[in-house]
Amino acid sequence: MATLTEEDGKWLLTCHIVASDYNWPFCEISINFFNEQEQPTGQGIDLSSFTSVYVKARYINQEHNSLRFQLRNFNPLYGQFDDQGTWKYVGIEFWPQRSPQANEIPLKSLQVASWWIAEQKLPIKYAVPEFTNVMMLELSTGNNIQPGQYVIELEHIKFTGKYFTNNQVLLFLISLWACSAVGFLFFNLSWSRKQLIETKSKAEELRQLNQLLNVKTKELKDQAERDPLTGALNRAGIKTIFTKELEVLSVMFIDIDYFKSVNDRYGHTVGDEVLKAFAKLISNNCRFTDFLARWGGEEFLLVCPNTSLKDAYDLAQALRNIISHHQWIQDIQLTASFGVAQQGDESPTAFIERADKALYDAKVRGRNQVVISEY
Ligand SMILES: Nc1nc2c(ncn2[C@@H]2O[C@H](COP(=O)(O)OP(=O)(O)OP(=O)(O)O)[C@@H](O)[C@H]2O)c(=O)[nH]1
């Protein structure tokens, strides 16, 4: 006979173990995790994520006896819900502590009752503790209890466990590491791509800037070396030609005759147009390797590399002829005088002066003619 009472928030189980033929008398508190009244579903509670259970219980009057803690797990693979004898007995017998601490029972120390395995005739694979569908919890007197009166005080039963299993933590850490690695790779990739795009656009900017600078440099060079009115080289521009070492170099000064009268009669603007047309006419009728420079006013210098004095003379005569027969604006009649020279063993200045002197002679001799300066 047994009674269960509550006192100061503690449960007291008073048991009278009597002598009988039954070999394994016991007295127990049994807590059901399923509702017997409702439609039975075979659904208990899953305690598999817990690692320990703390049982604060003790004998009040008979201290030298053991207690049995037991869980009853139902598994439909080998048990029947309506036959509690087929629910697996997983338990342990322990000697309750005298100290105020609860008795800690690691769940892994719970064993399947060997008599139950033998009785159920189950395959060995089912002889392992299971906590996935616990239907009942039992706290009872231990083995070999002698007849007499026993009072068991139960203060609490607490299950504890890790919120995550070791495997879950490991899986989480591996996933975190993998995500970080993927994230880092992705970040690196997009950063590199961004850098590449930036570098490309910087390179493009630099290329365009360079192009602009080249254009500007050419413009500045042109401004510095070309005559703005006719587009012919100026004195500075033609200077560089003389620094090149050429074996045969001839030059000719070309000066429009009586140009002042053109200005006087038709005005300065017409004079400018005539000068532009004059430079164009000469350029169009000499070799592309020749260089035309405006020496000043209406005076031009044509530099002819790799040209003998004879060839330069012939060219001058041809140009003179073309000029005199050209159709100029306002039907202006135009002629020009030429002073031709071939470079000898002399400085460029002396060489130019000889050609200039020949031009002067052509003017003196009556204009519209070619005069050669012999070295
Ligand atoms: N329209 C125009 N006239 C210029 C320019 N540069 C010089 N002249 C003119 O060219 C004329 C040159 O006159 P001159 O040196 O007397 O020579 P010319 O009248 O050609 O006579 P000769 O050379 O002796 O045959 C001057 O009237 C200058 O004003 C220019 O850029 N534009």
The ligand as a Gaussian input file, in Angstrom:
#p B3LYP/6-31G(d) Opt

LIG

0 1
 N       47.656000      91.966000     -97.805000
 C       48.855000      91.760000     -97.228000
 N       49.886000      92.469000     -97.588000
 C       51.100000      92.276000     -97.061000
 C       51.295000      91.326000     -96.065000
 N       52.616000      91.358000     -95.712000
 C       53.184000      92.313000     -96.461000
 N       52.296000      92.882000     -97.281000
 C       52.464000      93.899000     -98.211000
 O       53.371000      93.521000     -99.245000
 C       53.856000      94.708000     -99.830000
 C       55.305000      94.545000    -100.128000
 O       55.723000      95.682000    -100.798000
 P       57.168000      95.891000    -101.289000
 O       58.128000      95.402000    -100.229000
 O       57.281000      97.280000    -101.668000
 O       57.356000      95.000000    -102.512000
 P       56.504000      94.891000    -103.831000
 O       55.449000      95.885000    -103.853000
 O       56.049000      93.470000    -103.950000
 O       57.570000      95.162000    -104.865000
 P       58.760000      94.232000    -105.283000
 O       58.906000      93.150000    -104.273000
 O       59.899000      95.121000    -105.309000
 O       58.376000      93.693000    -106.607000
 C       53.562000      95.808000     -98.840000
 O       52.541000      96.649000     -99.370000
 C       53.065000      95.097000     -97.607000
 O       52.128000      95.876000     -96.891000
 C       50.175000      90.572000     -95.634000
 O       50.234000      89.700000     -94.775000
 N       48.982000      90.816000     -96.248000

